[in-house]
Amino acid sequence: MKRVDLIRQIEDNGCVFVRHGPRHDWYLNPRTGVHQPVPRHREINDHLARHILSMLKD
């Protein structure tokens, strides 16, 4: 999955950008309080993308 598509889905779920890390960007779901790192690769493995989305879901 392309990173821009993953970020779009994350933000559509109501999550917000928190900070830049050395190799990842951190996103937060304000309703659940869950933080999740998102790697800065152009392509993200589909399995990892599904995991990130499931963790940031309501």
C-alpha positions in Angstrom: 0.0 0.0 0.0 1.3 3.5 -0.8 2.0 5.6 2.3 -0.1 8.5 1.2 -3.1 6.2 0.8 -2.6 4.8 4.3 -2.3 8.3 5.8 -5.5 9.3 4.0 -7.3 6.4 5.6 -5.9 7.1 9.0 -7.0 10.8 8.9 -10.4 9.8 7.5 -10.8 7.7 10.6 -10.4 10.9 12.7 -6.8 10.3 13.8 -4.4 13.2 14.0 -0.7 13.6 13.4 1.2 13.9 16.7 5.0 14.1 15.9 7.8 13.1 13.7 10.1 10.4 15.1 13.5 9.5 13.6 12.1 6.9 11.2 8.3 7.0 11.9 5.5 9.5 12.2 3.2 9.1 15.1 -0.6 9.3 14.8 -3.2 9.4 17.6 -6.8 8.4 17.8 -8.2 11.1 20.1 -11.3 9.0 21.0 -9.4 6.0 22.2 -6.1 7.5 23.1 -4.1 5.0 21.1 -0.8 6.1 19.5 0.6 4.2 16.5 3.8 4.7 14.5 3.7 4.9 10.7 6.9 4.2 8.8 8.1 6.7 6.3 8.6 4.2 3.4 6.9 5.0 0.1 5.4 1.5 0.1 4.1 -0.2 3.3 3.5 -3.9 3.5 -0.2 -4.6 3.3 -0.1 -6.7 6.5 1.5 -3.9 8.4 -0.9 -1.3 7.0 -3.9 -3.5 8.1 -2.4 -3.7 11.6 -1.9 0.0 11.8 -5.5 0.7 10.7 -6.9 -1.8 13.1 -5.0 -0.3 16.0 -6.2 3.2 15.2 -9.8 2.2 14.6 -12.6 3.1 17.1 
